[in-house]
Amino acid sequence: MEDLGQKLREYIKVGTPAERRIAKYFSEHLNELPFETASSVADRLELSPMTVGRFLRSLGYHGLDGIKVHLKENAPPVGLQLPNILERLQKDAGESRPLAAQIVEQVEILQHIYNLANQPQWHEAVSTILSSANVFITAHPGLAGLGHHFCDRLTLARDHVLFLDGANGSYIQMFGAQSENNLTIIIDSPRFVASRLLARTARRAGHKVLLATGQFTEWAHEFANITLSLPPQRANSNDSLSGMMALLELISLAVTQAAGEAAKNRTRRIEELQAMFAPAPLR
């Protein structure tokens, strides 16, 4: 990366007018180059694509794809960039920039989830998801997309995972019979007014209850066997789902990792079946 930067700086100093313009643009927009083409760069700088192509060859690349490969192979690890990124975000958040404030909050939530992953309830959640006979996932109908995605992720690790949004009004699949080894996962939200009733009903039906919710859900200790909680959000409304999405994605990843070789074999089998049964693309 340094070699490329040095070449660009040299062209900015001693290149032809066209070369200086291209070198300056590349220097200032390295992060955007993966989304560019030689033609789009030429249009932006009011040059011909041939001029941009000649410049790329002078740098030692066969077209813009070559420079994209170089950028990908020489990108610094994200971990090394984090201190500078966080410093800039905190500065922008302090200047009342809403997007920066929201991103800072999401970083804090990810740190909270990372700490939560070292707590007993996280490990209990993973083992219970894997050991239960059936796993039922519930959420407000408006969060059906999130629930289905979480269900699909858990299906990579085990059988008998079902998402229910209560659209039929009965939750008969969950509560049709008593069971001592079923798990109900409730994705809680301010809109999901039935979550408390569902938790209580699931416990009465003999289910264990795993509740994904906010830290100040007062009834959690009464009706949930396991609670994975998120801190209250400040920068956005109570309907913001990014923290919950991160929590569910990371717990599903932990479940898949804990399943080990069984999950790998299952994923391969799913891919085989998808190849057999997935609809053929339209021609």
C-alpha positions as CSV (number, residue, x, y, z in Angstrom):
1,M,0.0,0.0,0.0
2,E,2.8,2.4,0.8
3,D,4.5,1.7,-2.5
4,L,1.2,2.6,-4.3
5,G,0.9,5.7,-2.2
6,Q,4.4,6.8,-2.9
7,K,3.9,6.4,-6.7
8,L,0.8,8.5,-6.6
9,R,2.6,11.2,-4.6
10,E,5.3,11.2,-7.2
11,Y,2.9,11.6,-10.1
12,I,1.1,14.4,-8.3
13,K,4.4,16.3,-8.2
14,V,5.9,15.5,-11.6
15,G,3.3,13.9,-13.8
16,T,1.5,15.4,-16.8
17,P,-1.6,17.5,-16.0
18,A,-3.8,14.5,-16.7
19,E,-1.6,12.2,-14.6
20,R,-1.6,14.6,-11.7
21,R,-5.4,14.8,-11.8
22,I,-5.8,11.0,-11.8
23,A,-3.1,10.5,-9.1
24,K,-4.8,13.1,-6.9
25,Y,-8.2,11.5,-7.4
26,F,-6.8,8.0,-6.6
27,S,-5.0,9.3,-3.5
28,E,-8.1,11.0,-2.1
29,H,-10.6,8.2,-3.0
30,L,-8.7,4.9,-2.4
31,N,-11.6,3.6,-0.3
32,E,-14.1,4.2,-3.2
33,L,-11.9,2.7,-6.0
34,P,-13.4,-0.8,-5.5
35,F,-16.7,0.6,-6.7
36,E,-15.3,2.5,-9.7
37,T,-14.4,1.5,-13.2
38,A,-11.9,3.1,-15.6
39,S,-14.8,4.7,-17.4
40,S,-16.4,6.1,-14.3
41,V,-13.1,7.6,-13.2
42,A,-12.7,9.1,-16.7
43,D,-16.2,10.6,-16.6
44,R,-15.5,12.2,-13.2
45,L,-12.3,13.7,-14.3
46,E,-13.5,14.6,-17.9
47,L,-10.7,12.4,-19.4
48,S,-10.8,9.5,-21.8
49,P,-10.9,5.9,-20.5
50,M,-7.7,5.3,-22.6
51,T,-5.9,8.1,-20.6
52,V,-6.9,6.4,-17.3
53,G,-5.9,3.0,-18.7
54,R,-2.4,4.3,-19.7
55,F,-2.0,5.8,-16.2
56,L,-2.9,2.5,-14.6
57,R,-0.4,0.6,-16.8
58,S,2.3,3.2,-15.8
59,L,1.6,2.2,-12.2
60,G,2.1,-1.4,-13.1
61,Y,-1.6,-2.6,-13.2
62,H,-3.6,-4.1,-16.0
63,G,-6.7,-2.0,-15.6
64,L,-8.5,-0.9,-12.5
65,D,-9.2,-4.5,-11.4
66,G,-5.5,-4.9,-10.8
67,I,-5.4,-2.0,-8.4
68,K,-8.5,-3.3,-6.7
69,V,-6.8,-6.6,-6.0
70,H,-3.8,-4.8,-4.7
71,L,-6.0,-2.8,-2.3
72,K,-7.7,-5.9,-1.1
73,E,-4.5,-7.8,-0.5
74,N,-2.8,-4.9,1.3
75,A,-5.7,-3.6,3.4
76,P,-4.7,-3.1,7.0
77,P,-6.5,-5.3,9.5
78,V,-9.6,-3.7,10.8
79,G,-8.3,-4.1,14.4
80,L,-5.4,-1.8,13.6
81,Q,-7.8,0.9,12.3
82,L,-10.3,0.8,15.2
83,P,-8.6,3.3,17.5
84,N,-8.6,6.0,14.8
85,I,-12.1,5.1,13.7
86,L,-13.5,5.3,17.2
87,E,-11.8,8.5,17.9
88,R,-13.3,10.1,14.8
89,L,-16.7,8.7,15.6
90,Q,-16.7,10.0,19.2
91,K,-15.5,13.4,17.9
92,D,-18.3,13.6,15.4
93,A,-20.9,12.4,17.9
94,G,-19.7,15.1,20.2
95,E,-20.5,17.6,17.4
96,S,-24.1,16.4,17.4
97,R,-23.9,14.4,14.2
98,P,-26.8,11.9,14.5
99,L,-25.3,9.1,12.4
100,A,-22.0,9.1,14.3
101,A,-23.9,9.0,17.6
102,Q,-25.9,6.0,16.5
103,I,-22.8,4.2,15.3
104,V,-21.0,4.9,18.6
105,E,-24.0,3.4,20.4
106,Q,-23.9,0.3,18.2
107,V,-20.2,-0.1,19.0
108,E,-21.1,0.1,22.7
109,I,-23.8,-2.5,22.3
110,L,-21.4,-4.9,20.5
111,Q,-19.0,-4.5,23.4
112,H,-21.9,-5.3,25.8
113,I,-22.7,-8.4,23.8
114,Y,-19.0,-9.4,23.8
115,N,-19.0,-9.1,27.6
116,L,-22.3,-11.0,27.8
117,A,-20.8,-13.9,25.8
118,N,-18.5,-14.5,28.7
119,Q,-21.3,-14.8,31.2
120,P,-23.0,-18.1,32.4
121,Q,-26.4,-17.2,30.9
122,W,-24.8,-17.0,27.4
123,H,-23.3,-20.5,27.7
124,E,-26.5,-21.8,29.2
125,A,-28.5,-20.3,26.2
126,V,-26.2,-22.0,23.7
127,S,-26.4,-25.4,25.4
128,T,-30.1,-25.2,25.9
129,I,-30.7,-24.3,22.2
130,L,-28.7,-27.4,21.2
131,S,-30.2,-29.8,23.7
132,S,-33.9,-29.0,23.5
133,A,-36.2,-31.4,21.6
134,N,-37.9,-28.5,19.8
135,V,-37.0,-24.8,19.6
136,F,-39.8,-22.3,19.0
137,I,-39.0,-18.7,18.2
138,T,-41.6,-16.0,18.6
139,A,-41.7,-12.3,17.9
140,H,-44.1,-9.5,17.0
141,P,-45.6,-10.1,13.5
142,G,-43.8,-6.9,12.4
143,L,-40.5,-8.6,13.3
144,A,-41.2,-11.7,11.3
145,G,-38.3,-11.1,9.0
146,L,-35.9,-10.9,11.9
147,G,-37.4,-14.0,13.5
148,H,-37.3,-16.0,10.2
149,H,-33.6,-15.1,9.7
150,F,-32.7,-16.2,13.3
151,C,-34.6,-19.4,12.7
152,D,-32.7,-20.1,9.5
153,R,-29.4,-19.5,11.3
154,L,-30.2,-21.9,14.0
155,T,-31.4,-24.5,11.4
156,L,-27.7,-24.6,10.3
157,A,-26.9,-26.2,13.6
158,R,-29.9,-28.4,14.5
159,D,-33.3,-29.8,13.5
160,H,-36.8,-28.9,14.8
161,V,-36.5,-25.1,14.8
162,L,-39.7,-23.2,14.0
163,F,-40.6,-19.5,13.9
164,L,-44.2,-18.5,14.9
165,D,-45.5,-15.0,14.6
166,G,-48.9,-15.9,16.1
167,A,-50.7,-14.9,12.9
168,N,-53.1,-17.8,13.4
169,G,-54.0,-16.5,16.8
170,S,-53.3,-19.7,18.7
171,Y,-49.6,-20.7,18.8
172,I,-51.0,-24.3,18.6
173,Q,-47.6,-25.6,17.3
174,M,-46.1,-24.6,20.6
175,F,-48.8,-25.3,23.1
176,G,-50.6,-28.2,21.6
177,A,-49.1,-30.7,24.1
178,Q,-47.1,-30.5,27.4
179,S,-43.4,-31.0,27.1
180,E,-40.5,-31.0,29.5
181,N,-37.8,-30.5,26.8
182,N,-39.0,-27.7,24.5
183,L,-37.5,-24.3,24.3
184,T,-39.4,-21.1,23.5
185,I,-37.2,-18.1,22.4
186,I,-39.0,-14.8,22.7
187,I,-37.6,-11.8,20.7
188,D,-39.0,-9.0,22.9
189,S,-39.7,-5.5,21.7
190,P,-41.8,-2.5,22.9
191,R,-44.4,-3.4,20.3
192,F,-44.7,-7.1,21.4
193,V,-47.3,-6.7,24.1
194,A,-47.9,-10.5,24.2
195,S,-44.4,-11.4,25.1
196,R,-45.1,-11.6,28.9
197,L,-48.2,-13.7,28.3
198,L,-46.3,-16.0,25.9
199,A,-43.5,-16.5,28.4
200,R,-45.9,-17.4,31.2
201,T,-47.9,-19.7,29.0
202,A,-44.7,-21.4,27.7
203,R,-43.5,-22.1,31.3
204,R,-46.9,-23.5,32.2
205,A,-46.7,-25.8,29.2
206,G,-43.4,-27.2,30.5
207,H,-41.1,-25.2,28.1
208,K,-37.9,-23.5,29.1
209,V,-38.0,-19.8,28.1
210,L,-35.1,-17.9,26.6
211,L,-35.9,-14.1,26.5
212,A,-33.9,-11.7,24.3
213,T,-34.9,-8.3,25.7
214,G,-33.9,-5.0,27.2
215,Q,-32.1,-4.8,30.6
216,F,-35.1,-3.3,32.4
217,T,-37.8,-5.9,31.6
218,E,-39.2,-6.2,35.1
219,W,-41.0,-9.6,34.6
220,A,-38.0,-11.4,33.0
221,H,-36.8,-12.9,36.3
222,E,-40.3,-14.3,36.9
223,F,-41.1,-16.0,33.6
224,A,-37.8,-16.5,31.8
225,N,-35.3,-19.3,32.6
226,I,-32.5,-17.5,30.6
227,T,-32.4,-13.8,29.8
228,L,-30.0,-12.2,27.3
229,S,-30.5,-8.5,27.7
230,L,-29.4,-5.4,25.9
231,P,-28.8,-1.9,27.3
232,P,-31.4,0.8,26.6
233,Q,-30.7,2.7,23.5
234,R,-30.2,6.5,23.5
235,A,-29.5,7.7,20.0
236,N,-32.5,6.2,18.4
237,S,-36.1,5.3,19.2
238,N,-37.2,2.2,21.1
239,D,-38.0,0.6,17.7
240,S,-34.3,0.4,16.7
241,L,-33.5,-3.3,16.0
242,S,-29.8,-3.1,15.2
243,G,-28.8,-4.2,18.7
244,M,-31.3,-7.1,18.7
245,M,-30.1,-8.2,15.3
246,A,-26.5,-8.3,16.5
247,L,-27.4,-10.2,19.6
248,L,-29.4,-12.9,17.6
249,E,-26.7,-13.1,14.9
250,L,-23.9,-13.7,17.4
251,I,-25.8,-16.2,19.6
252,S,-26.7,-18.2,16.5
253,L,-23.0,-18.1,15.5
254,A,-22.1,-19.4,19.0
255,V,-24.6,-22.2,18.6
256,T,-23.2,-23.2,15.3
257,Q,-19.7,-23.2,16.6
258,A,-20.7,-25.2,19.6
259,A,-22.3,-27.8,17.4
260,G,-19.0,-28.3,15.7
261,E,-18.6,-31.0,13.1
262,A,-22.4,-31.8,13.2
263,A,-23.1,-28.3,12.1
264,K,-20.6,-28.5,9.2
265,N,-22.1,-31.8,8.0
266,R,-25.6,-30.3,8.3
267,T,-24.6,-27.2,6.3
268,R,-23.2,-29.3,3.6
269,R,-26.4,-31.4,3.5
270,I,-28.5,-28.2,3.3
271,E,-26.4,-27.0,0.4
272,E,-26.9,-30.3,-1.4
273,L,-30.7,-30.2,-0.9
274,Q,-30.8,-26.6,-2.1
275,A,-29.0,-27.5,-5.2
276,M,-31.6,-30.2,-5.8
277,F,-34.8,-28.3,-5.0
278,A,-34.1,-24.6,-5.4
279,P,-36.0,-23.1,-8.3
280,A,-34.0,-22.9,-11.6
281,P,-33.2,-19.2,-12.5
282,L,-35.4,-17.7,-15.2
283,R,-33.9,-17.4,-18.6
